[in-house]
Amino acid sequence: MVNRYSEQCVLYPCELAMLQRVFDEIRADGWHDAAVDAEMLAAELLGLFQNGLASEAALLAEMQSRQHINLLRTG
């Protein structure tokens, strides 16, 4: 199970909306590994945001890159 409360994080509505758009894009575009559940994907996305990737384009590019690498590893 993902530890959802590892850090206190306050998100503004515009930030939450941006994260939701990136999440939806990743889930819709086929780059995600079907074995990765939504909670794990959301936790990874939030972690990137909390560590400084704050633009929608940067988050999307990083998530796509990570998913592509994971797909290559698993075949």
C-alpha positions in Angstrom: 0.0 0.0 0.0 1.2 3.5 -0.8 2.0 5.7 2.2 -0.2 8.7 1.3 0.8 10.8 4.3 4.6 10.7 4.1 4.8 14.5 3.8 2.3 17.2 4.4 1.4 18.8 1.1 -1.1 21.5 0.4 -2.3 21.7 -3.1 -4.0 24.6 -4.6 -7.0 23.9 -6.9 -5.0 24.9 -10.0 -2.2 22.5 -9.0 -4.6 19.7 -8.3 -6.3 20.3 -11.7 -2.9 20.2 -13.5 -2.0 16.9 -11.7 -5.3 15.5 -12.7 -4.8 16.4 -16.4 -1.3 14.8 -16.4 -2.7 11.7 -14.7 -5.6 11.4 -17.1 -3.2 11.9 -20.1 -0.9 9.1 -18.9 -3.8 6.8 -18.3 -5.4 7.6 -21.7 -2.4 7.6 -24.0 -1.4 4.0 -23.6 2.1 4.7 -22.2 1.2 3.3 -18.7 1.8 -0.3 -17.8 -1.6 -1.9 -17.2 -0.2 -3.6 -14.1 0.5 -0.3 -12.5 -2.6 0.7 -10.6 -4.0 4.2 -10.4 -2.9 4.8 -6.8 0.8 3.9 -7.5 0.7 6.1 -10.6 -0.8 9.0 -8.7 1.8 8.7 -5.9 4.6 8.7 -8.4 3.2 11.8 -10.0 2.7 13.6 -6.7 6.2 12.7 -5.6 7.6 14.3 -8.8 5.6 17.4 -8.2 6.7 17.7 -4.5 10.3 17.3 -5.7 10.2 20.3 -7.9 8.7 19.3 -11.3 6.0 21.9 -11.3 5.1 22.4 -15.0 2.5 20.3 -16.8 4.8 19.6 -19.7 7.7 18.5 -17.5 5.6 16.2 -15.4 4.0 14.6 -18.5 7.4 14.2 -20.2 9.0 12.6 -17.1 6.0 10.3 -16.5 6.0 9.2 -20.1 9.8 8.6 -20.0 9.5 6.5 -16.8 6.6 4.5 -18.2 8.5 3.9 -21.5 11.5 2.6 -19.6 9.3 0.4 -17.5 7.7 -1.1 -20.6 11.1 -1.7 -22.1 12.2 -3.6 -19.0 9.1 -5.8 -18.8 9.0 -6.4 -22.6 
